[in-house]
Amino acid sequence: MDTLSRIKNKIIPGKTLNAMLEKWRSEGKSLVFTNGCFDIVHRGHVEYLAQVADLGDVLCIGLNTDASVKRLKGENRPINDENARALLLAALDFVDAVVLFDDDTPYELIKHVQPDVLVKGKDYKPEEIAGYDIVTAKGGRVVTIDLVPGYSTTDIIGKAKS
């Protein structure tokens, strides 16, 4: 399989997700989940996601759809459409799956995925993270990771406008 096809195969449609989850579970793999808009992928995202990937065997990223980003961030967002954002994330070698979700939070997706480890940045308190109750009820971990100072999509957009 060529490289681009391998990357695109990591972008998992809902109907294929169940089969992938079953495969990973049957192999005894630990599933790590995080989510976000990842509008302009930058150094902060890469460092964050690399640390997230180290917390288990399989990294699944929940990615907000364009409509979801627009509701959360405003009419001028996203800068990059959901297909571009998904492709960029899937191109990272330590990412195993990218799943789009249209809700304002990934709660329903987390309920479906049932990750062993749920991760967000330290700008969240663990008990305030969507899915905390789901993951901890099954004995999983909720982890927060330091963000890279000075790197955010909002800062990048602000610099570009000035």
N, C-alpha and C positions, 0 to 999 in steps of 0.2 A: 504494500500500500504506500502511495506517495505521501510526503510530509503534510501537504495541505489537507488531504483526505483524513489523515490521522488526527489532525487538529480539529477539523470540522466534526469528526465522530465523537469528540469530547463534549460537544454541545448537545445535551440530551433532551429530546422532546419528552413530554409527560408520559406518552404511551410506552416509551422505551425505558423509562426510569425504573419501573418495577423489576424488570429483568436484570438491570445492572445492580440494583440493591440486593436482589436475591443472590446474584453471582458473588458479590463482595462478601456478603454474610456467610455464604457456604464455604468460602475460602478462609473464614475466620478473621477477616480484615476489620480493623478499627476505622470507623468512618468519622471524619472531622467535617464540620459544616461551618461556613461563615457566609455572610451575605453583604450586599451593598449595591450602590449605583455604579461605581467604578467608571465615572463619566470620562475623565481623561486619565488613563492609566499612567502613573508616575512612580518615581522611586519609592515613595512612601507606601504605595500599594504593593509593590514587589517585595519590599522588606517585610511588610506585615504578612502577606500571603505565604512567603517562604517560612516564616516562623509558625504560622498556622499549620502548614503542611507537615512540619516536624512533630506535631502532636498526635499523629496517627498514621495509618497506612494509606488511606484514601482521602483526598481533599475534594469535597463537593462545594461549589460556590452557587448560592442563590443570587441571581442577578435581576434587579428591578427592570421591568419592561419600560419602554419609552413613556407610556401613559402613566405608569407609577412614578417615574422620576419627575415628570411634569407636575403631578399632584404634590409631590414632596418638596421639589426645589424651585418650582415656578415655571412660567410659560416659556422662558428662554432656554430651558434645559430639557433634555440632555443636549450636550454639544455633539457627542457621537451617538449614532443610533444603536439600538439594542444588538443588531447583528454585528456591527463593528466592535462593540464592547465585548460581546461574547467571544468573538474570534480572537481578540487580543488576550483575553484571560485564558482561553483554551490553548493558546500558543505557549504559555508558560509550562515548562516540562514537569513541574511539580503539581500541576492542576490535573485532576482526573476527570472532573465533570463540571459543566456549567449548566444550570437549570434556570430558565427564565420564570419569574413569577410576577403577577399583575396586581397583587394586593399591596397595600401600603406597608405591611409588615410581612415577614416570611413565616408567620405562625403556622398557617395551614401546610406550607411546604415542609416545615420542620416536623410537624405532626406526621406527615407522610414519610419523610426520610428516616426519622427516628435515629439521629446521629448519636454516636458515643460521646463525642466532644463537640460542644457549641462554643464558638469563639467570636468575640467582638473586640473593638479597641477599648482602651482604658478610659475613654470618655463616657463609657457606660458602667453602671454598677451591675454586677452579675444578675441580681434578682430583678432588675428592670429590663433585661434583655428578652425580647420576644422568643418564646420557646423554653425559657428557663425551667418552667414547671414541667414541661414534657420530658426534657432531658434528665433533670434531677430525679423525677419520679421513677425512671427506669434505671437509676444508679449511674447515670452518665455524669460528665463534668462540664461545667460552664467556666470558661477561662477568658480573662481579659488580657490584652497585650498592649504594651506601650506603642503609641503612634510615633512616627518619625517627625520631629518638630520641623516646621517650615514647609511641609509638603502636604498640600490639599488642593483639590480641584478648584475650590472657591478662591484660594490664594492665586492659583495659576490664572484663572479667569480675570481676577482683579489686576494682576500685573499686566496682562495683555491689554486691558482697557486703559491703563494709565500711561 
